[in-house]
Amino acid sequence: MGDFAKAFLALVALLVLLIGVPGALATQIGWPLPSGAPKVEWLQQEITVDTFINVLTVVVWLAWAQFTACVLVEVKAALSGVGLPNRVPGAGPSQLLARQLVAALLLVGAAAASFAPGLSQLGQQLEGNQRPAVAAAAQQTPGGLLGQQQEQAAASAAALAEQAADAAAHAEAGGGARASEDDTKFYRIQPPEGRHHDSLWEVAERHLGDGRRYKEIYQLNKDRTQPDGSKLSEASLIRPGWIMEMPGDARGGELVEMPDEAPKVSPEVQRQISDYSRTGGAHQQGGGQQGAGQQGQGGGVGAQDRDTAHISLPEQRPAPDRGHDQGRPGQPGQQGQGQGQGQEQRQGQEQATPAAGEGSGFGLPQALLGAPLLAAGLLGALGRRRRQALWQSALGAVGGRRGMEPPTPTGAAADAQDALLVGADPEGVRLLDRSLRGLAAALAGESRALPTVYAAWMSGNGDLHLQLAQPAGKPPTPWQLGQDQTFWMLARADAERYEDVDTAAPYPGLVSLGTMDDSRLLLNLESVPGIVSLSGREQDRAGVFASVAAELATNGWSDRMTITLVGFGEDLTPLAPNRLRHLDDIEALVETMEAETRQRRGALGAAGHDSVLTGRTGPAQHTRWAPHLVLLAAEPSAEDAVKLAELAADASRLGIGYLVGTQSGDLPGAAWEMEITSEGKLLAPLLGLELDAQLLPVSQQRAVVELFTDADPERDDDRPATTPPFLVDISEQGRPAVYARLVGPYEIIGLETPDGERSPLLHEALALLLLHREGVHPRVLSSALWPRGVTDDVRDALVERLRAWLGADPDGTPRLAADATGRLKLAKSVVSDLDVLRSLYHEATQGRGANSRAVRGRLLTDALVLVRGPLLAERPEGRYGWLTHEIIDAQLPLLVADIGLALSAFHLEKNRAEKAIEALDAALGSAPGDERLWHELLRATHSTGDSDRLKRLAADLVARSGARGLPPRTEALLDELLPTWRSGVAAAG
């Protein structure tokens, strides 16, 4: 009867407002506007009571017209049950009143429940827009495997437990519509699928046999707290994810039976439910559609987009048929399905190996083996650091390191380096970077804004899934829609066709958190609508913070960014001094971030952008909008936590992200809450996540930092000049048993060429061992030869073949053996021309040649003769990919340049300019970009007194420099040696 009373009053109110008001105006007041066109004298007349009434009448007519439009819009939306009603401009309160009256009127009809989807969205859009968002709640993403398979998440368990308690109380009081507690069933309101929305009428029709019994469901669940913290107040206003208690005779496969005992709900889960309720809830059917409409119109990401934050695992699709590439990685003669899958298999093999602890034994650090993107970033950054050290050493910036040999790591540092070589997936990083930049370029070409991305999933078969905050329409080709409108998917085969594009990195804040079901999750810290909190033991949190900081500092899918570390990580700054910044305390952080937040807001406003995403692909993409990610390991005080929450409220729009550690897990303003367990699990119940966390423990962190500090080009220590790792006897008595020529085309002297298809593999393995005389870990060897993964038996078989091919020395000593750490090392009787080249230069500059001019000249000449071209010239395409991890490509040109410079100086001491020029020209053949060689060539040419020859050399240098022009020091030298070189070059041009 209450519903009928409400409907009757709503009908009366609608009749009065829609018919009574205009009727009263027409009969009592009449036409309020002038009968003719107004004249100037009309403006000078006195304002009478009639004038005031006429003006007021016009206002009332306009208000009536607006209200009538609102009623028509609401009725249309309710009857169609599709999507959100259109918003009438300027009709907030008026449309809300029309909505409530229409809803009350339709409630009594048999079709009321079927109209509920449209009505259920009406009461939420306005409320959601009016409610300020300090922290976001989680949303059940429709279609996700996680939402289908993990129905027992913490929030749902809490809601079931509370409903069980209510059900027991009703049973004891004799109330309720069921026969006994054992007959109780529950139903979860389903998310919308296309144009279909769940409703109590349809639920009753499916499970009770009569849609008109929806009122029984309504009475059982009225005013009961739901998982998002809200309550059922009207039968037509239901939300996805709500749990409805059903009458005892309900039947159907979608129902969930109540357990005999209500599940115990931990205080932690209760607190999360409370926080969830405090944020206002996110299970709004209208939220996603509203966002979709805005995205379709090219709008940016505003505050209303923050109430969808559920991270779900993407559906795995079968990989396309790739012919022979479809074989299992590791099987002889097969290539595997792809780099991503091979990497996962290789990680599984490494994890299955015993003794893989943190020591320096045969095993390698598991944390680095299981973090392919982190390992690739660290390995790339380490290579850049070592190359920088080489160049600075070559230019004399670091005294005593003219040998061009970086220190050889030992102990834990050596294990860490090997683990990086084994675990790194540089191809995965390259594809991720190209895919994201290609997406940004395609969207910019279509004049579309970048969508907000909460997370990226890299699946086991190499596909990339982006999880969007809101539906953003159809993705540009070759991207495809994933399992629903909030997933964009790019197949690995399509990603491999991407080429480098000149655009800013769109999502530099992505960072790996861990794996779930062979898929790797990268969370976009920059897009989180608030703070991400991390709870757990301090030592466990430290591993997560170190991993996040190291990957952000060295990843290959970002351009510029600032990473502020507070409460930890002062020793991590050598990884990336230009990115990592350490602050001593939270007070300094708050002061810094307040200033930066103001500055970014002003910059966005001045540029006319609503978020960094809309500005990242614009003209200023390379000069601003770089993210700033704050990692705060120390738990803030209550006052500081409030300040951080205020700063983070608008952080995602400004490109600022916060990851904050907490002991208790109770942190104000925390949008997403995660917990790291002592077993290495990363849990986020409200996000639906349970990952195998990616960690960087303290011992491995120290080992990695040691690699970087040892390679620091500006490190000032008392270490002696480094010598080559392997010196050979260059006398006639030191003739090797096996001699390999690596500098130039690859040749081997002293061994028979192996027969069959394994010959290239054996040659490549030998080359790797020759370039690492300190020894090669078996896992590093297998990772280099089979980047997609290989089984242990195949690797061991190759080592045995290699050992048999190399044979033994006359005394029976094998030429390939393993040392105490298990690393494979070659005997001294196996030598390469690179070993000879290094030994000759070392002997000429630091050995016998240092005190004998004649010996020095002979040794340097012999060394330069050995240079026949670049390293391993004419090597087969598709092999020797491990050379990208090496610095030999930088060492060899510098070594050749040093030999040429030393030999040139040797000849110039005796005024043999032509011999000096000949030596410099020979060195330039292998090191054409070495500025030192060109400077000495200019000086040697100048010493000949041939000005025309010097002019031709200057013109050649200018032509080689191209649009960049000559380096400043080269220009200065030309000004000194040939003051008229500029006019001469212009005349020649």
Secondary structure as UniProt FT lines:
FT   HELIX           2..15
FT   HELIX           16..20
FT   HELIX           21..24
FT   HELIX           25..29
FT   HELIX           40..43
FT   HELIX           49..80
FT   TURN            89..90
FT   HELIX           92..106
FT   TURN            107..108
FT   TURN            110..111
FT   HELIX           112..130
FT   TURN            142..143
FT   HELIX           145..149
FT   TURN            151..152
FT   HELIX           154..172
FT   TURN            173..174
FT   HELIX           181..183
FT   STRAND          185..188
FT   TURN            194..195
FT   HELIX           200..207
FT   HELIX           211..213
FT   HELIX           214..221
FT   TURN            227..228
FT   STRAND          231..232
FT   TURN            235..236
FT   TURN            240..241
FT   STRAND          243..246
FT   TURN            248..249
FT   TURN            253..254
FT   STRAND          256..257
FT   HELIX           267..278
FT   TURN            279..280
FT   HELIX           285..296
FT   TURN            297..298
FT   HELIX           303..307
FT   HELIX           323..326
FT   TURN            332..333
FT   HELIX           339..352
FT   TURN            354..355
FT   HELIX           366..369
FT   HELIX           372..394
FT   TURN            395..396
FT   TURN            399..400
FT   TURN            402..403
FT   HELIX           411..423
FT   HELIX           426..445
FT   TURN            446..447
FT   STRAND          453..458
FT   TURN            460..461
FT   STRAND          464..468
FT   TURN            477..478
FT   STRAND          480..481
FT   TURN            485..486
FT   STRAND          487..490
FT   HELIX           492..495
FT   TURN            496..497
FT   TURN            508..509
FT   STRAND          510..516
FT   TURN            517..518
FT   STRAND          519..524
FT   HELIX           525..527
FT   STRAND          531..535
FT   HELIX           538..554
FT   STRAND          562..566
FT   HELIX           570..575
FT   TURN            577..579
FT   STRAND          580..583
FT   HELIX           586..607
FT   HELIX           612..616
FT   TURN            619..623
FT   STRAND          628..632
FT   HELIX           638..648
FT   TURN            649..650
FT   HELIX           651..654
FT   STRAND          656..662
FT   TURN            668..669
FT   STRAND          670..676
FT   TURN            678..679
FT   STRAND          681..684
FT   HELIX           685..687
FT   STRAND          689..693
FT   HELIX           698..710
FT   TURN            713..714
FT   HELIX           732..734
FT   STRAND          738..741
FT   STRAND          747..749
FT   TURN            757..758
FT   HELIX           759..771
FT   TURN            773..774
FT   HELIX           778..785
FT   TURN            787..788
FT   HELIX           792..806
FT   TURN            810..811
FT   STRAND          816..818
FT   TURN            820..821
FT   STRAND          824..826
FT   TURN            828..829
FT   STRAND          830..832
FT   HELIX           833..846
FT   HELIX           848..850
FT   HELIX           853..866
FT   TURN            877..878
FT   HELIX           881..885
FT   HELIX           888..908
FT   TURN            909..911
FT   HELIX           913..924
FT   TURN            925..926
FT   TURN            928..929
FT   HELIX           931..943
FT   TURN            944..945
FT   HELIX           947..961
FT   HELIX           962..964
FT   HELIX           968..977
FT   TURN            979..980
FT   HELIX           981..988
//
